Amino acid sequence: MGKTYNISNSSDMRRFTRDLQNSVQKIAIDALKKKSFEFACPFCKRPIQVHSGNNICPYCRRTVNVELNIHT
C-alpha cells in the first residue's frame, strides 16, 4: 500500500516533496547504471562502448572497470 499525504498540511507536503525527489533520483540513477557510454580504453586508447561495472576491451582484451560516481 502506498503512502498517504495530507497536502494541506505543511509537514506532509515537505515529506511528499522529499519522497518524490528521492523516487525520481533513484529512477534516474538506475537508468544511468543501465546505459552504455563511449569511452577511450585506458590501455590501447581506442574508443569502446562501456557500461557500469567490468568491461572487456574488444581490441586489447583487457578488463576496464567503470564506476559511476553520481552525487545527489
ZADO-143973 format. One record per atom (N, C-alpha, C): x, y, z; residue in three letters; residue number from 0. Coordinates in pm, whole numbers, plus 50000, padded with zeros to 5 digits. Layout:
BEGIN
     u     v     w residuo num
     X     Y     Z     ala NUM
...
! end
This chain:
BEGIN
     u     v     w residuo num
 50085 49883 50000     met   0
 50000 50000 50000     met   0
 50090 50124 50000     met   0
 50056 50223 49918     gly   1
 50134 50345 49908     gly   1
 50115 50436 50027     gly   1
 50204 50532 50037     lys   2
 50194 50629 50145     lys   2
 50081 50726 50116     lys   2
 50022 50779 50222     thr   3
 49918 50881 50206     thr   3
 49970 51013 50262     thr   3
 49931 51119 50198     tyr   4
 49974 51253 50237     tyr   4
 49853 51345 50246     tyr   4
 49855 51432 50341     asn   5
 49757 51539 50350     asn   5
 49830 51664 50303     asn   5
 49818 51697 50174     ile   6
 49899 51804 50118     ile   6
 49861 51942 50169     ile   6
 49751 51955 50241     ser   7
 49720 52084 50301     ser   7
 49800 52104 50430     ser   7
 49859 51997 50481     asn   8
 49944 52003 50599     asn   8
 50088 52028 50553     asn   8
 50153 52132 50605     ser   9
 50286 52169 50555     ser   9
 50391 52061 50580     ser   9
 50385 51990 50693     ser  10
 50484 51885 50718     ser  10
 50462 51766 50624     ser  10
 50337 51734 50593     asp  11
 50309 51628 50495     asp  11
 50355 51670 50356     asp  11
 50339 51797 50323     met  12
 50382 51846 50192     met  12
 50534 51837 50179     met  12
 50607 51869 50285     arg  13
 50753 51856 50284     arg  13
 50793 51709 50269     arg  13
 50725 51620 50339     arg  14
 50753 51477 50332     arg  14
 50722 51425 50191     arg  14
 50610 51470 50133     phe  15
 50574 51431 49997     phe  15
 50680 51478 49898     phe  15
 50724 51603 49911     thr  16
 50826 51658 49822     thr  16
 50956 51579 49833     thr  16
 50999 51550 49955     arg  17
 51122 51473 49978     arg  17
 51110 51332 49919     arg  17
 50999 51266 49944     asp  18
 50979 51131 49892     asp  18
 50976 51129 49740     asp  18
 50910 51228 49680     leu  19
 50904 51238 49535     leu  19
 51043 51260 49476     leu  19
 51120 51350 49536     gln  20
 51256 51377 49489     gln  20
 51343 51251 49499     gln  20
 51336 51181 49610     asn  21
 51414 51058 49627     asn  21
 51375 50952 49525     asn  21
 51247 50941 49497     ser  22
 51199 50843 49399     ser  22
 51250 50875 49259     ser  22
 51244 51001 49220     val  23
 51291 51043 49088     val  23
 51442 51022 49076     val  23
 51518 51055 49181     gln  24
 51662 51035 49178     gln  24
 51698 50888 49164     gln  24
 51627 50801 49234     lys  25
 51654 50658 49225     lys  25
 51628 50606 49084     lys  25
 51519 50650 49022     ile  26
 51487 50609 48885     ile  26
 51595 50657 48789     ile  26
 51640 50782 48804     ala  27
 51743 50837 48716     ala  27
 51875 50764 48733     ala  27
 51915 50735 48857     ile  28
 52041 50664 48882     ile  28
 52035 50523 48826     ile  28
 51923 50454 48844     asp  29
 51908 50319 48789     asp  29
 51918 50321 48636     asp  29
 51860 50422 48572     ala  30
 51867 50433 48426     ala  30
 52010 50459 48380     ala  30
 52084 50543 48452     leu  31
 52223 50571 48415     leu  31
 52311 50447 48430     leu  31
 52285 50366 48530     lys  32
 52365 50245 48551     lys  32
 52343 50143 48440     lys  32
 52229 50147 48373     lys  33
 52199 50054 48264     lys  33
 52245 50105 48128     lys  33
 52275 50234 48119     lys  34
 52312 50297 47993     lys  34
 52457 50264 47956     lys  34
 52487 50261 47828     ser  35
 52626 50242 47785     ser  35
 52681 50376 47736     ser  35
 52812 50390 47746     phe  36
 52880 50514 47712     phe  36
 52999 50483 47621     phe  36
 53035 50579 47537     glu  37
 53156 50565 47458     glu  37
 53271 50614 47544     glu  37
 53379 50537 47544     phe  38
 53489 50562 47636     phe  38
 53618 50519 47567     phe  38
 53728 50590 47591     ala  39
 53858 50550 47536     ala  39
 53921 50449 47630     ala  39
 53957 50333 47578     cys  40
 54021 50231 47660     cys  40
 54149 50290 47720     cys  40
 54167 50278 47851     pro  41
 54287 50337 47913     pro  41
 54417 50265 47874     pro  41
 54405 50147 47813     phe  42
 54525 50071 47776     phe  42
 54564 50092 47629     phe  42
 54468 50074 47538     cys  43
 54502 50086 47395     cys  43
 54451 50217 47334     cys  43
 54377 50295 47411     lys  44
 54326 50427 47372     lys  44
 54224 50425 47259     lys  44
 54169 50311 47224     arg  45
 54068 50302 47119     arg  45
 53930 50323 47180     arg  45
 53837 50378 47101     pro  46
 53701 50402 47154     pro  46
 53625 50270 47168     pro  46
 53561 50253 47284     ile  47
 53481 50133 47310     ile  47
 53351 50175 47378     ile  47
 53252 50090 47371     gln  48
 53126 50110 47441     gln  48
 53137 50039 47577     gln  48
 53109 50111 47684     val  49
 53118 50054 47818     val  49
 52989 50079 47894     val  49
 52968 50000 47995     his  50
 52857 50018 48089     his  50
 52917 50016 48230     his  50
 52837 50043 48328     ser  51
 52884 50042 48466     ser  51
 52928 49901 48503     ser  51
 53046 49888 48562     gly  52
 53098 49758 48601     gly  52
 53217 49718 48517     gly  52
 53246 49588 48512     asn  53
 53360 49537 48436     asn  53
 53325 49523 48288     asn  53
 53417 49566 48203     asn  54
 53403 49558 48058     asn  54
 53532 49502 48001     asn  54
 53523 49430 47891     ile  55
 53640 49378 47822     ile  55
 53658 49458 47694     ile  55
 53777 49515 47677     cys  56
 53806 49588 47554     cys  56
 53812 49487 47439     cys  56
 53737 49510 47331     pro  57
 53738 49414 47219     pro  57
 53869 49417 47139     pro  57
 53951 49519 47160     tyr  58
 54075 49531 47084     tyr  58
 54195 49471 47157     tyr  58
 54213 49510 47284     cys  59
 54330 49462 47359     cys  59
 54295 49352 47459     cys  59
 54166 49322 47474     arg  60
 54117 49216 47563     arg  60
 54148 49238 47711     arg  60
 54171 49362 47751     arg  61
 54197 49392 47891     arg  61
 54067 49435 47958     arg  61
 54060 49414 48087     thr  62
 53941 49448 48164     thr  62
 53943 49596 48200     thr  62
 53833 49662 48172     val  63
 53816 49804 48205     val  63
 53699 49812 48303     val  63
 53727 49858 48424     asn  64
 53623 49872 48525     asn  64
 53573 50016 48524     asn  64
 53442 50031 48507     val  65
 53380 50164 48503     val  65
 53291 50177 48625     val  65
 53318 50278 48704     glu  66
 53237 50306 48823     glu  66
 53181 50445 48810     glu  66
 53049 50456 48817     leu  67
 52983 50586 48806     leu  67
 52976 50649 48945     leu  67
 53030 50768 48958     asn  68
 53021 50843 49084     asn  68
 52912 50948 49067     asn  68
 52795 50915 49112     ile  69
 52680 51003 49098     ile  69
 52654 51069 49233     ile  69
 52663 51201 49234     his  70
 52639 51276 49358     his  70
 52503 51341 49350     his  70
 52423 51319 49451     thr  71
 52288 51379 49452     thr  71
 52279 51487 49556     thr  71
! end
